[in-house]
């Protein structure tokens, strides 16, 4: 079990190293916080996996085919 957990963590670390990660933070405006992950890094126009999370606006978007514009938040509300 420990070996499986070790290999899963190493695989996750490898995926994160090969991903393009953008993290924007603000101490004063909660709506300005955002996390974007696009995998793989070498295909910025059509990534295999794209994750966008904006906690201040309640937006969580996970797409496998197309990536939205980085400056425009996706319009998928959490609630």
Order of alpha helices (4+ residues) and beta strands (2+ residues): alpha-beta-beta-beta-beta
